Amino acid sequence: MQIVEPYNLQNLLQTYQQIKTDYKLLDDNCRIVTNDEYSVLLTAQLREALNLPGDRPTMIQQFTDKSYLKSALKNSLIRMPKYLIFAQDQYRKEPLSTTFWH
């Protein structure tokens, strides 16, 4: 077991390469999985960077990004309550501006 700190794509890539070298593994024999919902996107980014089998970030986004999901359902027959997509950059510029409901 190896603890990766800070837990980010660059450090995970380095750790993967180190484990692969230490254990003489081939990419064909490696898979990247997670059981942590907060790591699903990072896991997909890691697979993409290493060209390993599995879901890619664009596939994961449609299930994890609520604004993407709501935009996809906008023209469907599924009723949704009004919602606000939080724009962090806009909030930093104008924290007290009028809100916009979708």
Secondary structure as GFF3:
##gff-version 3
##sequence-region A 1 102
A	DSSP	alpha_helix	9	22	.	.	.	ID=ss1
A	DSSP	three_ten_helix	27	29	.	.	.	ID=ss2
A	DSSP	three_ten_helix	37	39	.	.	.	ID=ss3
A	DSSP	alpha_helix	40	50	.	.	.	ID=ss4
A	DSSP	alpha_helix	57	64	.	.	.	ID=ss5
A	DSSP	alpha_helix	66	73	.	.	.	ID=ss6
A	DSSP	alpha_helix	88	93	.	.	.	ID=ss7
###
